[in-house]
Amino acid sequence: MKNLKLKSARAAKDLSQQQLADLVGVSRQTINAIEKGDYNPTIRLCLSICRALDKTLDELFWEEE
């Protein structure tokens, strides 16, 4: 499932995938794969992304039914 919340939060901070990747210590391809729903990040990476975007885990990664 695509993570549109992550993509939207990243865009709201005016960050490219590469800039977010640099902030959290992963490749741009990893951020792209998370946004496309092709990769399930570790909880540690989720927390790093949340900190970089000033969001909570629920705001970015909770899937609503």
N, C-alpha and C positions, 0 to 999 in steps of 0.2 A: 504494500500500500504506500502510495506517495506520501511524503511528509511535507505537505503544503504549509503547515504551521512553521516549520523550520525555515523554509524558503522565504516565507512572508516576513518572519522576524529578522532574517538576515538582510533582506531588502530594506526593511524599515530602518536598520542601522546603517544603510548605504554601504554594505560590505559585499565584495565579490566572494565567490566560493574560495578563491585563492587566499584572500585576506583572512577569512574565517579559518581556513585550514592552517594558516601561519600562526594565528592566535592560539589555536588548540593543539598544534603540533602533529598534524596529519597532512596527507596529500590532498590536493584539490579533488582528485578522483574519489577519495573517501567521502568527502562532503557531498559530491555529486551523487554517489551511490546511496547515501543515506537519504537525500532528498528524493531520489527516484524510488526508494523503497527496496533497493536491491541489496542492502547491507544493514544488518542489525548491529548498532554500535554497542560497545561495552558500557556499563553504567558509569565508569570513570570518564569515558569520552562524552557521554550524555551530560554529565555534570560540568565538564569543561566547556561544552557548547553553551549550556545554560548560563554559566557565569559570563562568558564572552558576550552573550546577547541580552543579559539582564532579564532572564526569564526563569520560570520554575520548570521542573521536570514535567509536571502536569500540563503546563502551558504548551510545551513543545512536543512531548512524546506520548501523552495519554491519548489513546484511540477511543473515540466516541462511537457508540454502536448506532 
